[in-house]
């Protein structure tokens, strides 16, 4: 796990982003658009965090889950109605360590990467048992 600097963050309604996913998002909130503009200027990563309640229009730290997804912006398109369509790719799962949310700025978060814990012993045992079953079936066919 490695600690990061503060990155622009985007609260999401009704969607959870995981590493490896490529998803189009439609963004309309001013703070969220400012966060995306910051990302495009600095070529930084963005932290995508799902809101606990999608009906909250101005989410604060308490309204967000403690895990998010470090992502990169692949494409950004400004639409005529003032909203933005953005294509993002999830990179890593992250734990939110600290959030800053001022009234006239976008949300920023300090995070640390959360790696998957793989129990290799139980995986190896499961694979071994599966191979033995396949071999038993194969020998019974002859």
Secondary structure, DSSP 4 states (H G I P E B T S, - for coil): --EEEEEEEEEESS----TT-EEEEEE--HHHHHHHHHHHHHT--EEEEEBS-TT-SS--GGGB-SEEEEEEEEEEEE-TTS-EEEEEEEEEEEEEEEEE--TTS--EEEEEE-PPP--HHHHHHHHHHHHHHHHHHHHHH-
